[in-house]
């Protein structure tokens, strides 16, 4: 599922200077961390913004916003400072609407629309620049932030997260906090490389929904190179192969469909619909041969 909403083959790597940017990012992330890229540049590359000049322009906008914050007299205490940064994030940058599809950092900066991935990336960047510990965390289909030495969880898409108080508002806040705490067993701290993986992942989901299976598989496999521990992404590779095979069956491209099912069997011989889909494929294929 895309991070920020409910869950629902190979594209060549770009060439030239733009493709080099993506290849260098991938090589940097192979050890599970980012050492030669800062988070904002990595997030922009993962969002498909491969031209260095374009990334530099977008990064400068974010850096100028952070410099404005640094010039203000912020509280010395971590959490009060983090609260102000959070409020300013939503009043200065994330001024649009929540959109579960909006993992693209460029879109968040230029339009104000955001989801949990883009909001978390921006919040983590700002807090770290202001000397506040911040780490992204993930649950299935969702990303949030853990901040400060007190390890306070923050839902970055809730613009009033730190303001909720009073009877109903406080109870609503507590329900979200309890849900986060209850899911700690399934929560996972992410490295910056693994956070960037969610951007590739969500781009892959968008392609699958448009039935652009080749691009969707390429992007999802790319996300796994950045985060090999993402079992949901691994499941989406299988689902993408499966759905592409069914689509090819409808188009009577049976050999290509069979090859995709063979690939599923190689990856997971016990995939739930493998046998039934193979039977469906050969039944249609047999009918075509009889007709011919």
ABEGO torsion letter per residue (X at the ends): XBBGBBBXXBBBBBBEAAAAAAAAAAAAAAAGBBAABBAAAAAAAAAGBABAAAAAAAAAAAAAAAAAAAABBBBABAAAAAAAAAAAAAAAABABBBBAABABAAAAAAAGBBBAAAAAAAAAAAAAAAGBBBBBBBBBGBBBBBBEAAGBBBBAABAAAAABBEAAAAAAAAAAAAAAAAAAAABBBBBAAAAAAAAAAAAAAAAAAAGBAAAAAAAAAAAAAABAABAAAAAAAAAAAAAAAAAAAAAGBAAAAAAAAAAAAAABAABAAAAAAAAAAAAAAAAAAAAX
